[in-house]
Amino acid sequence: MPVIERSATSAKRTSSNDGTRQLLQWGSSMMGAGVLAALLLQTLLGGFGPTGASTNTGWFALIVALMCLPFGGLLLTLGIAKWLRNRSLRRSGTWQG
């Protein structure tokens, strides 16, 4: 098989599985975990005030929320952007997947 045909075949494989689905799954999972941690902190774990959380478990929930919300938001934003780009490429006819 010539090199040109192999690269065209591999380009088709990578474009159909470019990681968009994984970005959307992991981003939404991390956002969900962050929102759940924030809700638990406010409702069951004593909430937080100007000096931080009021319990040790509340501090843990605060740390989880402050880690998951920004990173999950970035992953979810990137996944949505890639999904929209793939969608526009499919509509314009330049999609190779």
GIWOZI-V551000 format. One record per run of one state. SS is the DSSP state (h for helix, s for strand, l for the rest). FROM is the first residue (numbers start at 1). TO is the last residue. If there is no record, write none. Layout:
BEGIN
ss | from | to
SS | FROM | TO
SS | FROM | TO
END
This chain:
BEGIN
ss | from | to
l | 1 | 2
h | 3 | 16
l | 17 | 19
h | 20 | 43
l | 44 | 47
s | 48 | 49
l | 50 | 51
s | 52 | 53
l | 54 | 55
h | 56 | 92
l | 93 | 97
END
